[in-house]
C-alpha cells in the first residue's frame, strides 16, 4: 500500500458502492440468473480483497473487476453445463399491467435471442453495448484481437436482427 492509497477496506468498500450494481447487471446479462450473478460479483470482491496486496496499480481496479466478473461468469456457465447447477431465472416484477407486459415480452424476446448466441458473442455484446467498453478493452479482457471483437459483434448483431424480425 502506497502512502496516498486509502486503507484496503475503505478502497474495496468504495469500489463496491460505486460498481457492484453495474457488475451484477453485467453478470446477469451473461448468466440470465440473478442469484448466480450476485454470487459471481460477491466472489470477485472477496478475491479482490485477497489479491489487493499483490495489485500495484489501484487505478486499474475497475478493469480488473470487469475481467474477473467475465471470468466468473464463464466458470458459472461451465458448471451449469456440467450439470452442477441448473439455471434459476428471476425476472423482476412488472410495474404496470399492459405496457409492462408488452415491454417485458419484448425484453424477454431480446434476452432469449441473446442467450441463444454463442458465449463469445454474448460476452462481446454485453461488454460493448451494456458497459459501453471500447473495443481495445474488450479485446484485452477476452484475450482476442480488436478485429475479432468487431467481427464478433457485427455477426452477433446480424443474427439478433434476423431472429427478432422472424419473431415479430
MIBAZA-489223 format. One record per residue: x negated, y negated, z of N, C-alpha, C in turn; residue in three letters. Coordinates in nm, 3 decimals, padded with zeros to 5 digits. Atoms other than C-alpha are relative to their C-alpha. Layout:
# MIBAZA-489223
@nx:X | ny:Y | nz:Z | cax:X | cay:Y | caz:Z | cx:X | cy:Y | cz:Z | res:ALA
...
***
This chain:
# MIBAZA-489223
@nx:-00.084 | ny:00.118 | nz:00.000 | cax:00.000 | cay:00.000 | caz:00.000 | cx:-00.089 | cy:-00.124 | cz:00.000 | res:UNK
@nx:00.075 | ny:00.125 | nz:00.009 | cax:-00.139 | cay:-00.339 | caz:-00.102 | cx:00.062 | cy:-00.102 | cz:00.096 | res:UNK
@nx:-00.052 | ny:00.098 | nz:-00.097 | cax:-00.100 | cay:-00.641 | caz:00.132 | cx:00.128 | cy:-00.069 | cz:-00.044 | res:UNK
@nx:-00.118 | ny:00.073 | nz:00.047 | cax:00.168 | cay:-00.805 | caz:-00.090 | cx:00.123 | cy:00.090 | cz:-00.010 | res:UNK
@nx:-00.113 | ny:-00.092 | nz:00.014 | cax:00.385 | cay:-00.492 | caz:-00.105 | cx:00.084 | cy:00.003 | cz:00.128 | res:UNK
@nx:-00.084 | ny:-00.016 | nz:-00.119 | cax:00.685 | cay:-00.462 | caz:00.125 | cx:-00.022 | cy:00.140 | cz:00.059 | res:UNK
@nx:00.014 | ny:-00.134 | nz:-00.059 | cax:00.692 | cay:-00.165 | caz:00.366 | cx:00.073 | cy:00.102 | cz:-00.088 | res:UNK
@nx:-00.058 | ny:-00.101 | nz:00.088 | cax:00.775 | cay:00.163 | caz:00.185 | cx:00.151 | cy:00.016 | cz:00.018 | res:UNK
@nx:-00.144 | ny:-00.017 | nz:-00.024 | cax:01.116 | cay:00.200 | caz:00.349 | cx:00.080 | cy:-00.115 | cz:-00.058 | res:UNK
@nx:-00.069 | ny:00.118 | nz:00.053 | cax:01.214 | cay:-00.153 | caz:00.251 | cx:-00.002 | cy:-00.001 | cz:-00.153 | res:UNK
@nx:00.011 | ny:-00.006 | nz:00.146 | cax:01.088 | cay:-00.110 | caz:-00.106 | cx:00.101 | cy:00.099 | cz:-00.058 | res:UNK
@nx:-00.093 | ny:-00.102 | nz:00.049 | cax:01.290 | cay:00.210 | caz:-00.155 | cx:00.144 | cy:-00.043 | cz:00.023 | res:UNK
@nx:-00.135 | ny:00.048 | nz:-00.028 | cax:01.595 | cay:00.058 | caz:00.010 | cx:00.043 | cy:-00.107 | cz:-00.101 | res:UNK
@nx:-00.030 | ny:00.104 | nz:00.098 | cax:01.576 | cay:-00.245 | caz:-00.220 | cx:00.026 | cy:00.060 | cz:-00.139 | res:UNK
@nx:-00.019 | ny:-00.067 | nz:00.128 | cax:01.536 | cay:-00.021 | caz:-00.526 | cx:00.134 | cy:00.074 | cz:-00.004 | res:UNK
@nx:-00.126 | ny:-00.076 | nz:-00.007 | cax:01.828 | cay:00.195 | caz:-00.414 | cx:00.120 | cy:-00.094 | cz:-00.015 | res:UNK
@nx:-00.112 | ny:00.094 | nz:00.007 | cax:02.059 | cay:-00.100 | caz:-00.361 | cx:00.014 | cy:-00.062 | cz:-00.138 | res:UNK
@nx:-00.004 | ny:00.067 | nz:00.130 | cax:01.966 | cay:-00.256 | caz:-00.694 | cx:00.031 | cy:00.096 | cz:-00.115 | res:UNK
@nx:-00.005 | ny:-00.085 | nz:00.118 | cax:01.962 | cay:00.052 | caz:-00.918 | cx:00.072 | cy:00.133 | cz:00.015 | res:UNK
@nx:-00.061 | ny:-00.133 | nz:-00.019 | cax:02.131 | cay:00.358 | caz:-00.764 | cx:00.128 | cy:00.017 | cz:-00.081 | res:UNK
@nx:-00.127 | ny:-00.012 | nz:00.071 | cax:02.473 | cay:00.289 | caz:-00.914 | cx:-00.023 | cy:00.020 | cz:-00.151 | res:UNK
@nx:00.030 | ny:-00.015 | nz:00.142 | cax:02.332 | cay:00.246 | caz:-01.265 | cx:-00.063 | cy:00.134 | cz:-00.032 | res:UNK
@nx:00.063 | ny:-00.130 | nz:00.022 | cax:02.121 | cay:00.558 | caz:-01.229 | cx:00.101 | cy:00.113 | cz:00.011 | res:UNK
@nx:-00.106 | ny:-00.101 | nz:-00.012 | cax:02.423 | cay:00.760 | caz:-01.113 | cx:00.086 | cy:-00.001 | cz:-00.126 | res:UNK
@nx:-00.079 | ny:00.009 | nz:00.124 | cax:02.619 | cay:00.633 | caz:-01.413 | cx:-00.074 | cy:00.064 | cz:-00.116 | res:UNK
@nx:00.081 | ny:-00.061 | nz:00.106 | cax:02.334 | cay:00.731 | caz:-01.644 | cx:00.004 | cy:00.152 | cz:00.012 | res:UNK
@nx:-00.001 | ny:-00.145 | nz:-00.022 | cax:02.318 | cay:01.079 | caz:-01.490 | cx:00.138 | cy:00.059 | cz:-00.027 | res:UNK
@nx:-00.136 | ny:-00.048 | nz:00.024 | cax:02.698 | cay:01.114 | caz:-01.505 | cx:00.027 | cy:00.013 | cz:-00.150 | res:UNK
@nx:-00.018 | ny:-00.010 | nz:00.144 | cax:02.694 | cay:01.041 | caz:-01.877 | cx:-00.075 | cy:00.120 | cz:-00.057 | res:UNK
@nx:00.077 | ny:-00.114 | nz:00.050 | cax:02.429 | cay:01.306 | caz:-01.928 | cx:00.058 | cy:00.133 | cz:00.046 | res:UNK
@nx:-00.044 | ny:-00.126 | nz:-00.059 | cax:02.580 | cay:01.569 | caz:-01.699 | cx:00.151 | cy:00.024 | cz:-00.007 | res:UNK
@nx:-00.147 | ny:-00.010 | nz:-00.003 | cax:02.955 | cay:01.495 | caz:-01.717 | cx:00.049 | cy:00.058 | cz:00.132 | res:UNK
@nx:-00.033 | ny:-00.053 | nz:-00.133 | cax:02.969 | cay:01.574 | caz:-01.345 | cx:-00.046 | cy:-00.101 | cz:00.104 | res:UNK
@nx:00.030 | ny:00.106 | nz:-00.095 | cax:02.989 | cay:01.301 | caz:-01.081 | cx:-00.085 | cy:00.050 | cz:00.117 | res:UNK
@nx:00.073 | ny:-00.049 | nz:-00.117 | cax:02.870 | cay:01.512 | caz:-00.787 | cx:-00.143 | cy:00.039 | cz:-00.035 | res:UNK
@nx:00.136 | ny:-00.038 | nz:00.043 | cax:02.574 | cay:01.656 | caz:-00.978 | cx:-00.083 | cy:-00.124 | cz:-00.030 | res:UNK
@nx:00.071 | ny:00.125 | nz:00.030 | cax:02.482 | cay:01.305 | caz:-01.097 | cx:-00.047 | cy:-00.065 | cz:00.130 | res:UNK
@nx:00.039 | ny:00.058 | nz:-00.129 | cax:02.482 | cay:01.177 | caz:-00.738 | cx:-00.112 | cy:00.080 | cz:00.065 | res:UNK
@nx:00.105 | ny:-00.084 | nz:-00.056 | cax:02.271 | cay:01.475 | caz:-00.629 | cx:-00.134 | cy:-00.025 | cz:-00.068 | res:UNK
@nx:00.124 | ny:00.025 | nz:00.075 | cax:02.016 | cay:01.413 | caz:-00.904 | cx:-00.062 | cy:-00.132 | cz:00.046 | res:UNK
@nx:00.054 | ny:00.131 | nz:-00.040 | cax:01.980 | cay:01.046 | caz:-00.808 | cx:-00.051 | cy:00.004 | cz:00.144 | res:UNK
@nx:00.046 | ny:-00.012 | nz:-00.138 | cax:01.955 | cay:01.129 | caz:-00.438 | cx:-00.135 | cy:00.073 | cz:00.005 | res:UNK
@nx:00.127 | ny:-00.073 | nz:00.004 | cax:01.681 | cay:01.383 | caz:-00.513 | cx:-00.113 | cy:-00.087 | cz:-00.055 | res:UNK
@nx:00.101 | ny:00.088 | nz:00.058 | cax:01.499 | cay:01.126 | caz:-00.726 | cx:-00.051 | cy:-00.099 | cz:00.104 | res:UNK
@nx:00.045 | ny:00.095 | nz:-00.102 | cax:01.494 | cay:00.874 | caz:-00.442 | cx:-00.077 | cy:00.068 | cz:00.113 | res:UNK
@nx:00.078 | ny:-00.075 | nz:-00.099 | cax:01.377 | cay:01.140 | caz:-00.196 | cx:-00.141 | cy:00.028 | cz:-00.052 | res:UNK
@nx:00.131 | ny:-00.025 | nz:00.060 | cax:01.097 | cay:01.234 | caz:-00.434 | cx:-00.082 | cy:-00.127 | cz:-00.011 | res:UNK
@nx:00.071 | ny:00.128 | nz:00.005 | cax:01.010 | cay:00.867 | caz:-00.477 | cx:-00.061 | cy:-00.030 | cz:00.136 | res:UNK
@nx:00.051 | ny:00.025 | nz:-00.134 | cax:00.973 | cay:00.836 | caz:-00.101 | cx:-00.126 | cy:00.083 | cz:00.026 | res:UNK
@nx:00.117 | ny:-00.086 | nz:-00.018 | cax:00.732 | cay:01.131 | caz:-00.102 | cx:-00.117 | cy:-00.044 | cz:-00.088 | res:UNK
@nx:00.105 | ny:00.034 | nz:00.097 | cax:00.540 | cay:01.005 | caz:-00.408 | cx:-00.053 | cy:-00.142 | cz:00.016 | res:UNK
@nx:00.036 | ny:00.141 | nz:-00.011 | cax:00.519 | cay:00.640 | caz:-00.305 | cx:-00.147 | cy:-00.025 | cz:00.033 | res:UNK
@nx:00.143 | ny:00.027 | nz:-00.029 | cax:00.169 | cay:00.662 | caz:-00.152 | cx:-00.091 | cy:00.023 | cz:-00.122 | res:UNK
@nx:00.083 | ny:-00.029 | nz:00.117 | cax:00.038 | cay:00.800 | caz:-00.485 | cx:00.024 | cy:-00.097 | cz:-00.115 | res:UNK
@nx:-00.034 | ny:00.091 | nz:00.109 | cax:00.206 | cay:00.538 | caz:-00.705 | cx:-00.076 | cy:-00.130 | cz:00.017 | res:UNK
@nx:00.083 | ny:00.120 | nz:-00.006 | cax:-00.023 | cay:00.250 | caz:-00.787 | cx:00.076 | cy:-00.126 | cz:-00.041 | res:UNK
@nx:-00.066 | ny:00.118 | nz:00.056 | cax:00.196 | cay:00.013 | caz:-00.989 | cx:00.146 | cy:-00.003 | cz:00.042 | res:UNK
@nx:-00.137 | ny:00.006 | nz:-00.050 | cax:00.508 | cay:-00.068 | caz:-00.792 | cx:00.093 | cy:-00.077 | cz:-00.094 | res:UNK
@nx:-00.080 | ny:00.069 | nz:00.101 | cax:00.625 | cay:-00.285 | caz:-01.082 | cx:00.060 | cy:00.097 | cz:-00.101 | res:UNK
@nx:-00.049 | ny:-00.101 | nz:00.094 | cax:00.684 | cay:00.036 | caz:-01.281 | cx:00.094 | cy:00.099 | cz:00.067 | res:UNK
@nx:-00.089 | ny:-00.091 | nz:-00.073 | cax:00.925 | cay:00.189 | caz:-01.029 | cx:00.128 | cy:00.032 | cz:-00.079 | res:UNK
@nx:-00.125 | ny:-00.024 | nz:00.071 | cax:01.239 | cay:00.145 | caz:-01.243 | cx:-00.019 | cy:00.097 | cz:-00.117 | res:UNK
@nx:00.022 | ny:-00.102 | nz:00.104 | cax:01.096 | cay:00.325 | caz:-01.549 | cx:-00.028 | cy:00.139 | cz:00.058 | res:UNK
@nx:00.027 | ny:-00.126 | nz:-00.068 | cax:00.969 | cay:00.595 | caz:-01.311 | cx:00.131 | cy:00.064 | cz:00.045 | res:UNK
@nx:-00.129 | ny:-00.053 | nz:-00.047 | cax:01.318 | cay:00.632 | caz:-01.160 | cx:00.084 | cy:00.050 | cz:-00.117 | res:UNK
@nx:-00.079 | ny:-00.042 | nz:00.116 | cax:01.486 | cay:00.647 | caz:-01.502 | cx:-00.052 | cy:00.131 | cz:-00.058 | res:UNK
@nx:00.058 | ny:-00.123 | nz:00.054 | cax:01.245 | cay:00.911 | caz:-01.627 | cx:00.028 | cy:00.117 | cz:00.094 | res:UNK
@nx:-00.028 | ny:-00.105 | nz:-00.097 | cax:01.293 | cay:01.109 | caz:-01.307 | cx:00.145 | cy:00.045 | cz:-00.006 | res:UNK
@nx:-00.141 | ny:-00.036 | nz:00.012 | cax:01.671 | cay:01.096 | caz:-01.343 | cx:00.022 | cy:00.082 | cz:-00.127 | res:UNK
@nx:-00.014 | ny:-00.077 | nz:00.126 | cax:01.647 | cay:01.212 | caz:-01.706 | cx:-00.054 | cy:00.141 | cz:00.018 | res:UNK
@nx:00.056 | ny:-00.133 | nz:-00.025 | cax:01.422 | cay:01.500 | caz:-01.598 | cx:00.088 | cy:00.081 | cz:00.094 | res:UNK
@nx:-00.091 | ny:-00.068 | nz:-00.094 | cax:01.655 | cay:01.584 | caz:-01.309 | cx:00.126 | cy:00.049 | cz:-00.070 | res:UNK
@nx:-00.118 | ny:-00.041 | nz:00.076 | cax:01.949 | cay:01.595 | caz:-01.548 | cx:-00.031 | cy:00.120 | cz:-00.088 | res:UNK
@nx:00.040 | ny:-00.116 | nz:00.081 | cax:01.760 | cay:01.830 | caz:-01.778 | cx:-00.007 | cy:00.125 | cz:00.085 | res:UNK
@nx:00.009 | ny:-00.116 | nz:-00.091 | cax:01.688 | cay:02.059 | caz:-01.484 | cx:00.138 | cy:00.047 | cz:00.041 | res:UNK
@nx:-00.137 | ny:-00.037 | nz:-00.039 | cax:02.051 | cay:02.050 | caz:-01.374 | cx:00.071 | cy:00.071 | cz:-00.114 | res:UNK
@nx:-00.063 | ny:-00.066 | nz:00.114 | cax:02.164 | cay:02.140 | caz:-01.725 | cx:-00.057 | cy:00.141 | cz:-00.019 | res:UNK
@nx:00.059 | ny:-00.134 | nz:00.012 | cax:01.919 | cay:02.431 | caz:-01.736 | cx:00.058 | cy:00.094 | cz:00.105 | res:UNK
@nx:-00.061 | ny:-00.082 | nz:-00.106 | cax:02.052 | cay:02.558 | caz:-01.400 | cx:00.143 | cy:00.036 | cz:-00.036 | res:UNK
@nx:-00.138 | ny:-00.023 | nz:00.039 | cax:02.404 | cay:02.521 | caz:-01.529 | cx:00.007 | cy:00.106 | cz:-00.109 | res:UNK
@nx:00.002 | ny:-00.097 | nz:00.108 | cax:02.320 | cay:02.715 | caz:-01.843 | cx:-00.034 | cy:00.141 | cz:00.048 | res:UNK
@nx:00.035 | ny:-00.130 | nz:-00.056 | cax:02.169 | cay:02.994 | caz:-01.637 | cx:00.111 | cy:00.055 | cz:00.089 | res:UNK
@nx:-00.113 | ny:-00.047 | nz:-00.079 | cax:02.497 | cay:03.021 | caz:-01.451 | cx:-00.014 | cy:-00.022 | cz:00.149 | res:UNK
@nx:00.018 | ny:00.024 | nz:-00.143 | cax:02.362 | cay:02.898 | caz:-01.118 | cx:00.100 | cy:-00.101 | cz:00.054 | res:UNK
@nx:-00.096 | ny:00.101 | nz:-00.044 | cax:02.605 | cay:02.606 | caz:-01.107 | cx:00.094 | cy:-00.029 | cz:-00.115 | res:UNK
@nx:-00.100 | ny:00.031 | nz:00.102 | cax:02.927 | cay:02.559 | caz:-01.301 | cx:00.034 | cy:-00.148 | cz:00.002 | res:UNK
@nx:-00.032 | ny:00.143 | nz:00.004 | cax:03.040 | cay:02.216 | caz:-01.416 | cx:00.124 | cy:-00.032 | cz:00.083 | res:UNK
@nx:-00.113 | ny:00.050 | nz:-00.077 | cax:03.267 | cay:02.026 | caz:-01.182 | cx:00.028 | cy:-00.139 | cz:-00.053 | res:UNK
@nx:-00.032 | ny:00.129 | nz:00.061 | cax:03.433 | cay:01.746 | caz:-01.372 | cx:00.084 | cy:-00.083 | cz:00.094 | res:UNK
@nx:-00.073 | ny:00.092 | nz:-00.087 | cax:03.557 | cay:01.447 | caz:-01.181 | cx:00.028 | cy:-00.127 | cz:-00.079 | res:UNK
@nx:-00.038 | ny:00.120 | nz:00.072 | cax:03.745 | cay:01.179 | caz:-01.367 | cx:00.058 | cy:-00.101 | cz:00.100 | res:UNK
@nx:-00.057 | ny:00.100 | nz:-00.090 | cax:03.825 | cay:00.852 | caz:-01.190 | cx:00.150 | cy:-00.016 | cz:-00.024 | res:UNK
@nx:-00.144 | ny:00.018 | nz:00.009 | cax:04.189 | cay:00.781 | caz:-01.117 | cx:00.034 | cy:-00.118 | cz:-00.091 | res:UNK
@nx:-00.044 | ny:00.107 | nz:00.090 | cax:04.380 | cay:00.566 | caz:-01.369 | cx:00.060 | cy:-00.114 | cz:00.082 | res:UNK
@nx:-00.051 | ny:00.116 | nz:-00.071 | cax:04.470 | cay:00.212 | caz:-01.264 | cx:00.146 | cy:-00.030 | cz:-00.033 | res:UNK
@nx:-00.138 | ny:00.026 | nz:00.037 | cax:04.791 | cay:00.158 | caz:-01.463 | cx:00.045 | cy:00.109 | cz:-00.096 | res:UNK
@nx:-00.057 | ny:-00.117 | nz:00.067 | cax:05.020 | cay:00.403 | caz:-01.636 | cx:-00.033 | cy:00.011 | cz:-00.149 | res:UNK
@nx:00.011 | ny:-00.022 | nz:00.144 | cax:05.049 | cay:00.369 | caz:-02.014 | cx:-00.135 | cy:-00.041 | cz:-00.059 | res:UNK
@nx:00.127 | ny:00.046 | nz:00.058 | cax:04.744 | cay:00.160 | caz:-02.103 | cx:-00.117 | cy:00.081 | cz:00.053 | res:UNK
@nx:00.107 | ny:-00.081 | nz:-00.058 | cax:04.523 | cay:00.357 | caz:-01.866 | cx:-00.001 | cy:00.140 | cz:-00.061 | res:UNK
@nx:-00.008 | ny:-00.133 | nz:00.060 | cax:04.647 | cay:00.684 | caz:-02.013 | cx:-00.059 | cy:00.000 | cz:-00.141 | res:UNK
@nx:00.052 | ny:00.010 | nz:00.137 | cax:04.570 | cay:00.573 | caz:-02.369 | cx:-00.151 | cy:-00.022 | cz:00.004 | res:UNK
@nx:00.143 | ny:00.028 | nz:-00.013 | cax:04.231 | cay:00.433 | caz:-02.268 | cx:-00.075 | cy:00.123 | cz:00.050 | res:UNK
@nx:00.065 | ny:-00.118 | nz:-00.055 | cax:04.147 | cay:00.742 | caz:-02.064 | cx:-00.010 | cy:00.111 | cz:-00.105 | res:UNK
@nx:00.003 | ny:-00.103 | nz:00.103 | cax:04.238 | cay:00.972 | caz:-02.353 | cx:-00.108 | cy:-00.032 | cz:-00.104 | res:UNK
@nx:00.101 | ny:00.038 | nz:00.099 | cax:04.020 | cay:00.777 | caz:-02.597 | cx:-00.140 | cy:00.016 | cz:00.059 | res:UNK
@nx:00.128 | ny:-00.014 | nz:-00.069 | cax:03.737 | cay:00.767 | caz:-02.345 | cx:-00.039 | cy:00.147 | cz:00.010 | res:UNK
@nx:00.025 | ny:-00.144 | nz:-00.011 | cax:03.770 | cay:01.142 | caz:-02.291 | cx:-00.042 | cy:00.058 | cz:-00.135 | res:UNK
@nx:00.036 | ny:-00.046 | nz:00.135 | cax:03.755 | cay:01.199 | caz:-02.668 | cx:-00.146 | cy:-00.035 | cz:-00.031 | res:UNK
@nx:00.138 | ny:00.043 | nz:00.027 | cax:03.434 | cay:00.997 | caz:-02.692 | cx:-00.098 | cy:00.080 | cz:00.086 | res:UNK
@nx:00.089 | ny:-00.075 | nz:-00.088 | cax:03.277 | cay:01.168 | caz:-02.389 | cx:-00.010 | cy:00.146 | cz:-00.042 | res:UNK
@nx:00.002 | ny:-00.139 | nz:00.049 | cax:03.377 | cay:01.511 | caz:-02.524 | cx:-00.087 | cy:00.011 | cz:-00.124 | res:UNK
@nx:00.082 | ny:-00.001 | nz:00.122 | cax:03.221 | cay:01.426 | caz:-02.859 | cx:-00.148 | cy:-00.016 | cz:00.034 | res:UNK
@nx:00.139 | ny:00.018 | nz:-00.043 | cax:02.903 | cay:01.305 | caz:-02.688 | cx:-00.050 | cy:00.129 | cz:00.067 | res:UNK
@nx:00.039 | ny:-00.122 | nz:-00.068 | cax:02.898 | cay:01.621 | caz:-02.473 | cx:-00.033 | cy:00.114 | cz:-00.098 | res:UNK
@nx:00.026 | ny:-00.105 | nz:00.100 | cax:02.901 | cay:01.837 | caz:-02.788 | cx:-00.130 | cy:-00.023 | cz:-00.076 | res:UNK
@nx:00.127 | ny:00.029 | nz:00.067 | cax:02.586 | cay:01.668 | caz:-02.917 | cx:-00.112 | cy:00.082 | cz:00.064 | res:UNK
@nx:00.117 | ny:-00.066 | nz:-00.061 | cax:02.252 | cay:01.841 | caz:-02.866 | cx:-00.056 | cy:-00.088 | cz:00.113 | res:UNK
@nx:00.050 | ny:00.069 | nz:-00.119 | cax:02.078 | cay:01.748 | caz:-02.540 | cx:-00.083 | cy:-00.124 | cz:-00.034 | res:UNK
@nx:00.088 | ny:00.113 | nz:00.034 | cax:01.814 | cay:01.523 | caz:-02.700 | cx:00.082 | cy:-00.116 | cz:-00.055 | res:UNK
@nx:-00.083 | ny:00.106 | nz:00.058 | cax:02.077 | cay:01.330 | caz:-02.900 | cx:00.080 | cy:-00.070 | cz:00.111 | res:UNK
@nx:-00.074 | ny:00.057 | nz:-00.113 | cax:02.285 | cay:01.281 | caz:-02.583 | cx:-00.089 | cy:-00.092 | cz:00.081 | res:UNK
@nx:00.092 | ny:00.081 | nz:-00.080 | cax:01.983 | cay:01.154 | caz:-02.393 | cx:-00.033 | cy:-00.131 | cz:-00.071 | res:UNK
@nx:00.036 | ny:00.120 | nz:00.075 | cax:01.884 | cay:00.911 | caz:-02.667 | cx:00.114 | cy:-00.100 | cz:00.000 | res:UNK
@nx:-00.115 | ny:00.092 | nz:00.003 | cax:02.236 | cay:00.766 | caz:-02.695 | cx:00.025 | cy:-00.065 | cz:00.136 | res:UNK
@nx:-00.022 | ny:00.055 | nz:-00.134 | cax:02.273 | cay:00.724 | caz:-02.318 | cx:-00.107 | cy:-00.104 | cz:00.032 | res:UNK
@nx:00.108 | ny:00.093 | nz:-00.033 | cax:01.933 | cay:00.561 | caz:-02.279 | cx:00.005 | cy:-00.126 | cz:-00.087 | res:UNK
@nx:-00.001 | ny:00.114 | nz:00.091 | cax:01.976 | cay:00.337 | caz:-02.583 | cx:00.123 | cy:-00.088 | cz:00.020 | res:UNK
@nx:-00.122 | ny:00.080 | nz:00.002 | cax:02.339 | cay:00.230 | caz:-02.563 | cx:00.061 | cy:-00.023 | cz:00.138 | res:UNK
@nx:-00.052 | ny:00.025 | nz:-00.134 | cax:02.422 | cay:00.267 | caz:-02.196 | cx:-00.097 | cy:-00.083 | cz:00.082 | res:UNK
@nx:00.100 | ny:00.075 | nz:-00.076 | cax:02.099 | cay:00.149 | caz:-02.038 | cx:-00.065 | cy:-00.110 | cz:-00.080 | res:UNK
@nx:00.054 | ny:00.103 | nz:00.088 | cax:02.005 | cay:-00.067 | caz:-02.338 | cx:-00.153 | cy:-00.006 | cz:00.007 | res:UNK
@nx:00.146 | ny:-00.006 | nz:-00.005 | cax:01.645 | cay:00.051 | caz:-02.322 | cx:-00.057 | cy:-00.015 | cz:-00.140 | res:UNK
@nx:00.064 | ny:00.012 | nz:00.132 | cax:01.407 | cay:-00.036 | caz:-02.606 | cx:-00.049 | cy:00.137 | cz:-00.048 | res:UNK
@nx:00.040 | ny:-00.125 | nz:00.063 | cax:01.305 | cay:00.237 | caz:-02.848 | cx:-00.133 | cy:00.051 | cz:00.057 | res:UNK
@nx:00.131 | ny:-00.041 | nz:-00.050 | cax:00.946 | cay:00.240 | caz:-02.720 | cx:00.010 | cy:00.064 | cz:00.139 | res:UNK
@nx:-00.015 | ny:-00.054 | nz:-00.135 | cax:01.055 | cay:00.302 | caz:-02.360 | cx:00.070 | cy:00.136 | cz:-00.004 | res:UNK
@nx:-00.070 | ny:-00.128 | nz:00.015 | cax:01.294 | cay:00.580 | caz:-02.465 | cx:-00.099 | cy:00.106 | cz:-00.050 | res:UNK
@nx:00.098 | ny:-00.093 | nz:00.056 | cax:01.018 | cay:00.743 | caz:-02.670 | cx:-00.098 | cy:00.046 | cz:00.107 | res:UNK
@nx:00.095 | ny:-00.035 | nz:-00.106 | cax:00.776 | cay:00.730 | caz:-02.378 | cx:00.066 | cy:00.089 | cz:00.105 | res:UNK
@nx:-00.071 | ny:-00.075 | nz:-00.102 | cax:01.037 | cay:00.863 | caz:-02.137 | cx:00.026 | cy:00.144 | cz:-00.044 | res:UNK
@nx:-00.033 | ny:-00.133 | nz:00.051 | cax:01.130 | cay:01.158 | caz:-02.360 | cx:-00.120 | cy:00.073 | cz:-00.059 | res:UNK
@nx:00.120 | ny:-00.063 | nz:00.054 | cax:00.778 | cay:01.224 | caz:-02.486 | cx:00.007 | cy:00.028 | cz:-00.150 | res:UNK
@nx:-00.012 | ny:-00.013 | nz:00.146 | cax:00.862 | cay:01.174 | caz:-02.855 | cx:-00.042 | cy:-00.132 | cz:-00.064 | res:UNK
@nx:00.038 | ny:00.123 | nz:00.069 | cax:00.774 | cay:00.918 | caz:-03.121 | cx:00.120 | cy:-00.096 | cz:-00.010 | res:UNK
@nx:-00.107 | ny:00.098 | nz:00.017 | cax:00.972 | cay:00.598 | caz:-03.174 | cx:00.086 | cy:00.034 | cz:-00.122 | res:UNK
@nx:-00.075 | ny:-00.041 | nz:00.119 | cax:01.071 | cay:00.724 | caz:-03.520 | cx:00.098 | cy:00.112 | cz:00.032 | res:UNK
@nx:-00.090 | ny:-00.109 | nz:-00.042 | cax:01.218 | cay:01.036 | caz:-03.360 | cx:00.119 | cy:-00.057 | cz:00.075 | res:UNK
@nx:-00.110 | ny:00.063 | nz:-00.075 | cax:01.423 | cay:00.819 | caz:-03.124 | cx:00.098 | cy:-00.066 | cz:-00.098 | res:UNK
@nx:-00.087 | ny:00.070 | nz:00.096 | cax:01.556 | cay:00.607 | caz:-03.413 | cx:00.079 | cy:00.099 | cz:-00.086 | res:UNK
@nx:-00.070 | ny:-00.095 | nz:00.086 | cax:01.638 | cay:00.904 | caz:-03.636 | cx:00.100 | cy:00.084 | cz:00.079 | res:UNK
@nx:-00.093 | ny:-00.076 | nz:-00.085 | cax:01.796 | cay:01.099 | caz:-03.349 | cx:00.125 | cy:-00.083 | cz:00.029 | res:UNK
@nx:-00.114 | ny:00.087 | nz:-00.028 | cax:02.016 | cay:00.803 | caz:-03.260 | cx:00.087 | cy:-00.017 | cz:-00.125 | res:UNK
@nx:-00.075 | ny:00.019 | nz:00.124 | cax:02.116 | cay:00.748 | caz:-03.622 | cx:00.082 | cy:00.124 | cz:-00.034 | res:UNK
@nx:-00.072 | ny:-00.125 | nz:00.030 | cax:02.207 | cay:01.114 | caz:-03.677 | cx:00.112 | cy:00.024 | cz:00.101 | res:UNK
@nx:-00.101 | ny:-00.022 | nz:-00.104 | cax:02.393 | cay:01.134 | caz:-03.345 | cx:00.120 | cy:-00.092 | cz:-00.021 | res:UNK
@nx:-00.111 | ny:00.093 | nz:00.025 | cax:02.599 | cay:00.823 | caz:-03.425 | cx:00.081 | cy:00.042 | cz:-00.122 | res:UNK
@nx:-00.071 | ny:-00.048 | nz:00.119 | cax:02.684 | cay:00.964 | caz:-03.768 | cx:00.091 | cy:00.118 | cz:00.035 | res:UNK
@nx:-00.081 | ny:-00.115 | nz:-00.043 | cax:02.805 | cay:01.289 | caz:-03.609 | cx:00.119 | cy:-00.047 | cz:00.083 | res:UNK
@nx:-00.109 | ny:00.052 | nz:-00.084 | cax:03.009 | cay:01.099 | caz:-03.348 | cx:00.106 | cy:-00.069 | cz:-00.086 | res:UNK
@nx:-00.093 | ny:00.071 | nz:00.087 | cax:03.166 | cay:00.879 | caz:-03.615 | cx:00.088 | cy:00.098 | cz:-00.076 | res:UNK
@nx:-00.078 | ny:-00.101 | nz:00.074 | cax:03.270 | cay:01.181 | caz:-03.823 | cx:00.099 | cy:00.072 | cz:00.091 | res:UNK
@nx:-00.087 | ny:-00.074 | nz:-00.092 | cax:03.409 | cay:01.369 | caz:-03.523 | cx:00.115 | cy:-00.085 | cz:00.049 | res:UNK
@nx:-00.106 | ny:00.086 | nz:-00.055 | cax:03.603 | cay:01.074 | caz:-03.384 | cx:00.100 | cy:-00.040 | cz:-00.107 | res:UNK
@nx:-00.094 | ny:00.028 | nz:00.109 | cax:03.751 | cay:00.990 | caz:-03.726 | cx:00.088 | cy:00.121 | cz:-00.025 | res:UNK
@nx:-00.075 | ny:-00.124 | nz:00.020 | cax:03.855 | cay:01.354 | caz:-03.762 | cx:00.107 | cy:00.018 | cz:00.109 | res:UNK
@nx:-00.093 | ny:-00.018 | nz:-00.112 | cax:04.024 | cay:01.350 | caz:-03.418 | cx:00.112 | cy:-00.105 | cz:-00.001 | res:UNK
@nx:-00.100 | ny:00.109 | nz:-00.001 | cax:04.212 | cay:01.022 | caz:-03.484 | cx:00.116 | cy:00.028 | cz:-00.092 | res:UNK
***
